[in-house]
Every structure is written in structure tokens, then in C-alpha cells.
Amino acid sequence: MFLFAPPVLQAPAPTAAPAPEAPLTLDLVGALARARHENPLLRAAKARVDERRGLITSTRADALPQLTLVGDFTRVRDVSILNSGFADSAATFGLSPTSLVGARSIYTSQANLTQPLFYWGKLGTAVDIAKMGEQEATLAYTTSELDVLHGVAKAYLGVQAAQAEQEVIETRRKTAEQFVADVKARLEAQTATELDRLRAESELLAVIPEALQAEANVKRAMEVLNGQLGLDPKAPLALAPLGLPEAAPKPAGAERSELAQLKQQEAMYRANEKIITSDLRPKFDLSASYGYQAGKSDNLFKEPYDTWKVSVTMKFPIFDGLRSSGKRAQNTAQLEQVKQSRIDRERTVAIEQSTADRELEKAMALNEAARRAHDATVEALRMSRESFEQGLITSLDLLQAERAERQAESQRRRAELGLWSARFDQRRSLGLPPL
């Protein structure tokens, strides 16, 4: 008889439910600051800048002297002398062929130095292009940063809009539930009709799917914002409300980083033309070596076994199979592509700026109209409630007044957020961050 249950029969010990994770509280400034440090796209763009900085160092190395230490041991048996005329007459001097081709050991220890002397500006231009590449990568990082920050700002607005819509729909649902309860009570008191009950229940049933959709929209908007912030999509957030943006004059714009990046690319292609031209001209290199070479290791680092060599070499390309011509044609075509892209981008930026200005004016007008409309519906709801208490209108009329007020409240909130969105779009068109 078992006094205790076998391990396989024992019920698993109850595990405590994990405590819910505390939501991360953020305002818009905090969200933008977090995106600067945690967004994966910005990290990749920053790594690209570091890569270009490393390219400057490696390119500059081509213009600096290269020093190499060599240590070599060679065991060789060379029979080429047997095929010469001297081998035929060696027997005359009493020499056997075997003695002429005996294996030999050679020990070598030396230092080699190479230094480019004159390349018609190719090496210096290559370093300049590498520095331009770093600036181009920095401008690309600025563009990515602006895109990410404005994406975070828009995602922040998306969460605020979805939550505002959910609050409005939730208020409509509670109002509809209250009206259903009131109509049922009045129906028992025989002061309402069956038609009033059906209308109240119909309004309640109609708002339930909207509430479910609003909840799904909030979760989706939160996941998008978490992705922009480098957080887990399911991480809870508590966002501070924005309120109304302060009235301010149009900010002074900066040069768009996209345009500056294209201009930098044009400069790089123009500089590359100088490198292509230098490949068709003679080049001068200096090479030097010093060391020791001996048949026995004991003779290394001793005289007269020291050896040295200094040479200046000129290389004059005569025909390279039209490789340089093809490079020049390719470089010219790429330069034209970048130039036309810059012109097209300049026109697009001008359209973006004028459109953003118009949209901001429209958003301000819509916000003012929505605010006045909401004030009017609030007053109409107050009068409807007084009339309902006096028996002048039906519960359906009061329900419609409640719904109109909720819709006006929703439009007012959307207009406020639309004003923020228009402000962000204007600042993006001017090459500025959201705040």
C-alpha cells in the first residue's frame, strides 16, 4: 500500500500566474527619444556610417608605404645547368654532372618596402571620394532618422486616434445599455411601447460590433508603435495625451537631406572621372628591400651575405582592352541618373511643401469647425434631456441626440489629431523632426 502517490501520479504543483507587466509610460518626446536609440533601421543606418569611416582608412592606406618582413627557407635542386653548353665541357675540367646539380639550401631574411610615388592624383582623389562617401552615408542616416521619427509620431497619433474612437464607441455602448434598461423599466410602468424597446435594443446590438472593431484597431495601432520603438509587439504602453498643438509661425526649413545626399553622389561621380583618367597615364612606384641571403643559417645577418635593392618603376598603360572607356561611359551614365533623380526630387519636395501648407490650413479650419459643431451638439443634448424629462420627446429622440453628441466628440478628437498630423507633415516637408 502506497503512503504517497508515485511521482507519475502526483498532480503538478499549481504555478502562480505571472504578474502582469507594468505598462511603459511614454509621452511623444520620450517615444521619439527611444526610437533614436532602439529603432533597428536607425541602427543599421548608423552602422553604414561606421562602415564608410572604415573605408576612408583602408583607402588612405593605398597612398602610404607598405612594409613587409620576409623569412624564407628554400631547398632546391636546379638541373638547368645540365642543359647548357657548360655541362658539355664540364668533363674536360674534371667535373661530374652530379656535382653541378646538387641540392642547395637557401636562407633568406629581408624587409621589403613599396611606396607609390606619382599617380596623377588618383590616390588623393580616392581618399576624397571615401570622405564624400562618409558624408553621403551621414545624410542617408539623417533621412532615415527623419523617416523613423515621423513614422513614430504618426504611429503615436494612430494609437491616440484609435483609443479616442474606442472611448467614444464605449460611451455609446454604455448609453445604449442605459437606454435599454430605462425603456424596459418604463415598459413595465406602461409609459413606453414595445417599439421603443425594440429600437433601444437595436441601437445596442448595432454598437457592439463597432466596439469589437475599435478594440482590434487599438491593439493593431499599439503593435505598430511598438515595432517603431524597437519593443515587443505585445508590450503594454501608457501614452500621454497630446492636447492641442500650440499656434506657431511656419518654421524655417533646412536643406532636405535627400537632396544633399544626391548632390554628394554627383560630386563623387565627378571625382571618379579623375580616377578613370589617371588610369590611362604613366605611374611611378618606389620599391626597396634589404636583408640577408645565405646557404647556411650561421651566415645570416653577417657580411658579405647582406643584400639590398632599390628601384623606381614606371608603368605606362598602352591598351587595356577598352576597360577605361567602358568605365567612363558607365560613370557618365550613373552621373546623369543621379542628376535627373535630384531634379525630380527637388520638384517633389516643392510639391510636398506646398501641399503640407495647404493641408495645415485645412486642418486648422476643420478643427475649428469640429469644435463648434461639438459645442452645438452638447447644447442640443442638454436641451433634449430637459425635453425628455418633460415628456416632450421620446427615448428614441434622446438616443439620437446622444449618438449625435458622441459622433461630434469623435470628429473633434480626430480633428485635433489631424491638426497634429498636418503639423508633422509640414515639418517633414521642411526637413525637420516632428518636435
Beta strands, then each sheet from edge to edge (+ up, - down):
strand 1: 24-26
strand 2: 66-76
strand 3: 104-118
strand 4: 237-239
strand 5: 283-294
strand 6: 306-315
sheet 1: 1+ 4+
sheet 2: 2+ 3- 5+ 6-
end
